[in-house]
Amino acid sequence: MKLMASIQIKALVKERDALAEKLCGFKHILRGTILKRGNICGKAGCRCKRKDNPILHGPYQYLSHRSTKSINMIFLNKKKLPYAVRGIKEYNESISIIYRIAEINFKILRYYYAGLADE
């Protein structure tokens, strides 16, 4: 029984260490959402200013980021868009990895607490 627990805790610790190592590779993490929005220009007679059925310019893509103080938006041109997509993907992956590490730590603490000193 003790040998089985030792094997299981080693497997959990190995998985946790691999996940923690993977987290170190995320260098472009961005928290936010990519939105598509149409714009209204400044020209007086433009179709985007019609009262009935206005046709907005765009749609253009923006990165929306909420901080503790405000919500900020960045216009994403063709050069910025792939970077933003990659950053958001890395953010989502890192959150999933953190949740998995927390589950592993919970399992170790709950079932294998006697083997914690061996870690």
C-alpha positions, 0 to 999 in steps of 0.5 A: 500500500505504501509503495503504491502511494509512493509511486502515485505521488511520484507520478503526480509530482512528475506531471506537476513539474512538467506542467510548471516547466511548460508555463515558463515557455509562455512569454506572450501572455495577453489577457483580453478579448478580440472584438470586431467593431464598426466605426463612424467617421468625421465626414458630414455627408458620409453613409455612416451618419445616415439616420436610417440604416447607417453603414458603418466603416469596418468592421475593424478588430480591437483587443479589449483589456480590462484592468483594475482601473479601466477598460482599454482597447487597442486597434489591431492591424494586420501586424498586431493581430497574430501577436494578440491571437497568440497572446490570448491563446497562451493566456488561456493555456496557462490558466488551464495549466494552473488549474491542473497544477492546483488539482494535482496539489489538492490531490497530493495534500488530500491523499498523500500528505504523509509522503510530502516530506519525501518531495 
